[in-house]
């Protein structure tokens, strides 16, 4: 079967194989027109004689000579095997997700609430990455690293799934969260360093002002994308525990869009506003497209000459033909 990895450097020589049928035709005609040097009045006495092995194999030298010619023609066409492949070079991105888990994130203007909607979108975002290290920082009144920078997305998603409101002091420490993200990225050797900040409030806790933390991020070449969560105007339904059970109370939506926009502008990022589940998903899809890992693919092809193998086969066939013609199939004068 033809090997697709074998190519010919000089395929035009293969046209010479057309001479093979002509040689066969000439040989057949010559054989039929050949006459014996000894004449007999009748061949009936030889009618019942069986052909000897030598007689049955009398065409072997011609076949070997034909094989020599065909193989030499193929050898002149320079067959060669090819191998090819790709070298893939990745230019990774380091990403830190800043996740606001303050009490206001339980508001139900997103379904089932802001925290769950954000968690679901982050999970999908993680699934869409392949060669990027990702870390997770959660914050409310304070911040801490839930998962350090990692390529093990299974561990990262498990840590994200374990996040719930109330595990740290309530409040909104945006500046502290950014500083924590910068601390995770400042030693990074990645070509691109990114923070994605998701919050639904106004900075009201922490020792570091959001813009001060942003300037530090700018110093380290970190780009910050900010996402404000909550309905565009008015109030959002919020669950409140009472002696009679849980009831829904409407509370004003208070997203500091001015500060979030400034943070993004200072670091060459973008500010997005998520007012429902669909827009939140679209925002992370957009960020995913903006921060794609650069992959450089270099293809290569190498050749291994097969000329010597074919030439060697021709020499073996020629030697065998000469030996047989001068020994076993030798004709007496």
C-alpha positions as CSV (number, residue, x, y, z in Angstrom):
1,X,0.0,0.0,0.0
2,X,1.3,3.4,-0.9
3,X,2.8,5.2,2.1
4,X,1.6,8.9,2.2
5,X,4.8,9.8,3.9
6,X,7.0,8.8,1.0
7,X,7.6,11.5,-1.7
8,X,9.8,11.7,-4.8
9,X,12.3,14.5,-5.3
10,X,12.4,13.9,-9.1
11,X,9.0,12.3,-9.9
12,X,9.5,13.0,-13.7
13,X,11.8,10.0,-13.8
14,X,8.9,7.7,-13.0
15,X,7.6,8.2,-16.6
16,X,10.5,5.9,-17.6
17,X,8.5,3.0,-16.1
18,X,6.4,3.1,-19.3
19,X,9.3,1.2,-20.9
20,X,8.6,-1.9,-18.8
21,X,5.5,-2.9,-20.8
22,X,7.4,-2.4,-24.1
23,X,10.2,-4.7,-22.9
24,X,7.7,-7.3,-21.9
25,X,6.0,-7.1,-25.3
26,X,9.4,-7.4,-27.0
27,X,10.3,-10.4,-24.9
28,X,7.0,-12.2,-25.6
29,X,7.3,-11.7,-29.3
30,X,10.9,-12.8,-29.3
31,X,10.1,-15.9,-27.4
32,X,7.3,-16.9,-29.7
33,X,9.4,-16.3,-32.8
34,X,12.4,-18.3,-31.5
35,X,13.3,-21.4,-33.5
36,X,15.2,-24.4,-32.3
37,X,18.6,-25.3,-33.7
38,X,17.6,-29.0,-33.8
39,X,14.8,-30.2,-36.0
40,X,12.6,-33.2,-35.3
41,X,10.2,-35.0,-37.7
42,X,7.7,-35.4,-34.9
43,X,7.3,-34.2,-31.4
44,X,4.9,-37.0,-30.4
45,X,7.5,-39.0,-28.5
46,X,7.9,-35.9,-26.2
47,X,4.1,-35.3,-25.7
48,X,3.9,-37.1,-22.4
49,X,7.1,-35.7,-20.9
50,X,6.5,-33.3,-18.0
51,X,8.2,-29.9,-17.9
52,X,11.2,-29.8,-15.6
53,X,11.7,-27.3,-12.8
54,X,14.3,-25.6,-14.8
55,X,12.0,-25.2,-17.8
56,X,9.2,-23.8,-15.7
57,X,11.5,-21.2,-14.2
58,X,13.2,-20.3,-17.5
59,X,11.7,-16.8,-17.4
60,X,13.2,-15.9,-14.0
61,X,16.3,-14.2,-15.3
62,X,14.2,-12.0,-17.5
63,X,11.9,-11.1,-14.6
64,X,15.0,-10.3,-12.5
65,X,16.4,-8.1,-15.2
66,X,13.1,-6.4,-15.5
67,X,13.0,-5.8,-11.7
68,X,16.5,-4.3,-11.9
69,X,15.4,-1.8,-14.5
70,X,12.2,-0.9,-12.6
71,X,13.9,-0.5,-9.3
72,X,16.7,1.7,-10.8
73,X,14.1,4.0,-12.3
74,X,12.4,4.4,-8.9
75,X,15.8,5.0,-7.3
76,X,16.6,7.8,-9.9
77,X,13.3,9.4,-8.9
78,X,14.8,9.8,-5.4
79,X,12.2,8.4,-3.1
80,X,12.3,9.9,0.4
81,X,10.3,9.5,3.6
82,X,9.0,12.6,5.2
83,X,8.2,13.4,8.8
84,X,6.5,16.5,9.9
85,X,5.2,18.0,13.1
86,X,4.6,21.1,15.1
87,X,6.4,22.9,17.8
88,X,3.9,24.9,20.0
89,X,5.1,27.8,22.0
90,X,2.7,29.3,24.5
91,X,2.8,32.8,25.9
92,X,0.9,32.3,29.1
93,X,-1.3,34.7,31.0
94,X,-1.5,34.9,34.8
95,X,-5.0,35.8,36.1
96,X,-6.3,36.6,39.6
97,X,-10.1,36.5,40.1
98,X,-11.2,38.9,42.9
99,X,-14.6,37.7,44.2
100,X,-16.8,39.9,46.4
101,X,-18.7,37.8,48.9
102,X,-20.1,40.5,51.0
103,X,-23.7,40.3,52.4
104,X,-25.1,42.4,49.6
105,X,-24.0,39.7,47.1
106,X,-27.0,37.7,48.3
107,X,-29.3,40.1,46.5
108,X,-31.6,38.3,44.1
109,X,-31.6,40.7,41.1
110,X,-29.5,37.9,39.5
111,X,-30.7,34.3,39.7
112,X,-30.6,32.7,42.1
113,X,-28.5,35.5,43.7
114,X,-25.4,37.5,42.8
115,X,-22.9,35.1,44.4
116,X,-24.2,32.0,42.7
117,X,-24.5,33.7,39.4
118,X,-20.9,35.0,39.6
119,X,-19.7,31.6,40.7
120,X,-21.3,29.9,37.7
121,X,-19.8,32.3,35.3
122,X,-16.3,32.1,36.9
123,X,-16.5,28.3,36.6
124,X,-17.2,28.6,32.9
125,X,-14.5,31.1,32.5
126,X,-12.0,28.7,34.1
127,X,-13.1,25.9,31.8
128,X,-12.3,28.1,28.8
129,X,-8.6,28.6,29.8
130,X,-5.9,26.0,28.9
131,X,-2.4,27.3,29.6
132,X,-2.9,30.1,32.0
133,X,-2.2,30.2,35.7
134,X,-5.3,31.4,37.7
135,X,-5.7,32.3,41.3
136,X,-8.7,33.2,43.4
137,X,-9.0,36.0,46.1
138,X,-12.2,36.4,48.0
139,X,-13.0,39.6,49.9
140,X,-15.7,41.4,51.9
141,X,-14.6,43.4,55.0
142,X,-11.1,41.8,54.5
143,X,-9.5,39.7,51.8
144,X,-7.5,36.5,51.6
145,X,-6.3,34.1,48.9
146,X,-8.7,31.2,48.5
147,X,-6.5,29.5,45.9
148,X,-3.0,30.5,44.9
149,X,-1.9,30.7,41.3
150,X,-2.3,27.3,39.7
151,X,-2.7,25.4,36.5
152,X,-4.7,22.7,38.3
153,X,-8.1,23.9,37.4
154,X,-9.8,21.1,39.2
155,X,-8.4,22.3,42.5
156,X,-9.2,25.9,41.7
157,X,-12.9,25.0,40.9
158,X,-13.2,23.0,44.1
159,X,-12.0,26.0,46.1
160,X,-14.4,28.3,44.2
161,X,-17.2,25.9,44.9
162,X,-16.4,26.1,48.6
163,X,-16.8,29.9,48.8
164,X,-19.9,31.2,50.6
165,X,-21.0,34.4,52.2
166,X,-20.2,34.9,55.8
167,X,-16.9,33.1,56.1
168,X,-15.1,36.4,56.6
169,X,-16.1,39.7,58.2
170,X,-18.7,41.6,56.2
171,X,-18.0,44.9,54.4
172,X,-16.4,45.8,51.0
173,X,-12.6,46.2,51.0
174,X,-12.0,46.7,47.3
175,X,-8.5,48.3,47.9
176,X,-7.4,45.4,50.0
177,X,-8.6,42.9,47.4
178,X,-6.7,44.6,44.6
179,X,-3.6,44.7,46.8
180,X,-3.9,41.0,47.5
181,X,-4.2,40.4,43.8
182,X,-1.1,42.5,43.1
183,X,0.8,40.5,45.7
184,X,0.0,37.3,43.9
185,X,1.1,38.7,40.5
186,X,4.0,40.9,41.3
187,X,6.6,38.1,40.9
188,X,5.0,36.7,37.8
189,X,7.1,36.2,34.7
190,X,4.1,35.9,32.4
191,X,3.8,38.2,29.4
192,X,0.4,39.3,30.5
193,X,-0.8,39.8,34.1
194,X,-4.5,40.3,34.7
195,X,-6.9,41.0,37.6
196,X,-10.7,40.5,37.2
197,X,-12.5,42.3,40.0
198,X,-16.2,41.6,40.6
199,X,-18.1,43.6,43.2
200,X,-21.5,45.0,43.9
201,X,-20.6,47.8,46.3
202,X,-18.5,50.7,47.4
203,X,-15.2,50.5,49.2
204,X,-15.9,50.9,52.9
205,X,-13.3,48.8,54.7
206,X,-9.6,48.1,54.6
207,X,-6.4,50.2,55.1
208,X,-5.7,50.6,51.4
209,X,-7.7,52.9,49.1
210,X,-8.8,51.3,45.8
211,X,-7.0,53.9,43.7
212,X,-3.8,53.6,45.7
213,X,-3.9,49.8,45.2
214,X,-4.5,50.4,41.5
215,X,-1.4,52.6,41.2
216,X,0.6,49.7,42.6
217,X,-1.0,47.4,40.1
218,X,-0.1,49.9,37.3
219,X,3.6,49.9,38.5
220,X,3.8,46.1,38.1
221,X,2.1,46.2,34.6
222,X,-1.0,44.5,35.8
223,X,-4.2,45.1,33.8
224,X,-7.4,45.3,35.9
225,X,-10.9,44.5,34.5
226,X,-13.7,45.6,36.8
227,X,-17.2,44.2,36.9
228,X,-20.0,46.0,38.7
229,X,-22.9,43.6,39.6
230,X,-26.5,44.7,40.3
231,X,-29.5,46.2,38.6
232,X,-28.9,49.5,36.8
233,X,-31.2,51.6,39.0
234,X,-33.4,51.5,42.0
235,X,-33.5,48.6,44.5
236,X,-32.8,44.9,44.5
237,X,-34.6,42.1,46.4
238,X,-32.6,40.9,49.4
239,X,-33.4,38.1,51.8
240,X,-33.7,39.1,55.4
241,X,-34.1,36.7,58.4
242,X,-36.9,37.6,60.8
243,X,-38.4,35.8,63.8
244,X,-41.1,34.7,61.4
245,X,-38.6,33.3,58.8
246,X,-37.0,34.7,55.7
247,X,-38.7,37.5,53.9
248,X,-37.6,39.7,51.0
249,X,-36.7,43.3,51.5
250,X,-35.8,45.7,48.8
251,X,-32.5,47.5,49.3
252,X,-30.9,50.2,47.2
253,X,-28.3,49.1,44.6
254,X,-25.0,51.0,45.3
255,X,-22.2,50.2,42.8
256,X,-19.3,52.7,42.8
257,X,-19.1,52.9,39.0
258,X,-16.9,56.0,39.0
259,X,-14.1,54.3,41.0
260,X,-14.4,51.0,39.1
261,X,-14.1,52.9,35.8
262,X,-11.1,54.8,37.0
263,X,-9.4,51.6,38.2
264,X,-9.9,50.0,34.7
265,X,-8.7,53.2,32.9
266,X,-5.5,53.5,35.0
267,X,-4.4,49.9,34.2
268,X,-5.5,49.8,30.5
269,X,-8.4,47.5,31.4
270,X,-12.2,47.9,31.0
271,X,-15.2,48.4,33.2
272,X,-18.3,46.3,32.7
273,X,-21.7,46.4,34.3
274,X,-23.7,43.2,34.8
275,X,-27.4,43.8,35.4
276,X,-28.5,40.2,34.9
277,X,-27.2,36.7,34.4
278,X,-27.0,37.1,30.6
279,X,-24.9,40.3,30.7
280,X,-22.6,38.8,33.4
281,X,-22.0,35.7,31.2
282,X,-21.3,38.0,28.2
283,X,-18.8,40.1,30.2
284,X,-16.7,37.1,31.1
285,X,-16.9,35.9,27.5
286,X,-15.6,39.3,26.3
287,X,-12.8,39.3,28.8
288,X,-11.9,35.7,27.8
289,X,-11.6,36.9,24.2
290,X,-9.6,40.0,25.2
291,X,-7.1,37.9,27.2
292,X,-6.4,34.9,24.9
293,X,-3.2,33.0,25.4
294,X,-0.9,33.6,22.5
295,X,0.1,30.4,20.8
296,X,2.8,30.3,18.2
297,X,2.9,27.2,16.1
298,X,6.0,26.3,14.0
299,X,5.6,23.5,11.6
300,X,8.6,21.5,10.4
301,X,9.3,18.7,7.8
302,X,12.4,16.5,7.6
303,X,13.3,14.1,4.8
304,X,15.2,10.8,4.8
305,X,16.6,9.7,1.5
306,X,15.5,6.1,0.4
307,X,17.7,6.2,-2.8
308,X,20.3,3.9,-1.4
309,X,17.7,1.3,-0.3
310,X,16.3,1.1,-3.8
311,X,19.7,1.1,-5.4
312,X,20.8,-1.7,-3.1
313,X,17.7,-3.7,-4.0
314,X,18.6,-3.3,-7.7
315,X,22.2,-4.5,-7.2
316,X,20.9,-7.6,-5.3
317,X,18.5,-8.4,-8.1
318,X,21.2,-7.8,-10.8
319,X,23.7,-10.0,-8.9
320,X,21.1,-12.8,-8.5
321,X,20.2,-12.6,-12.2
322,X,23.8,-12.8,-13.3
323,X,24.5,-15.7,-11.0
324,X,21.5,-17.7,-12.1
325,X,22.1,-16.9,-15.8
326,X,25.6,-18.2,-15.6
327,X,24.9,-21.2,-13.5
328,X,21.5,-22.9,-13.2
329,X,20.1,-21.3,-16.3
330,X,23.2,-21.3,-18.4
331,X,22.7,-22.3,-22.0
332,X,25.2,-24.5,-23.8
333,X,26.5,-23.2,-27.1
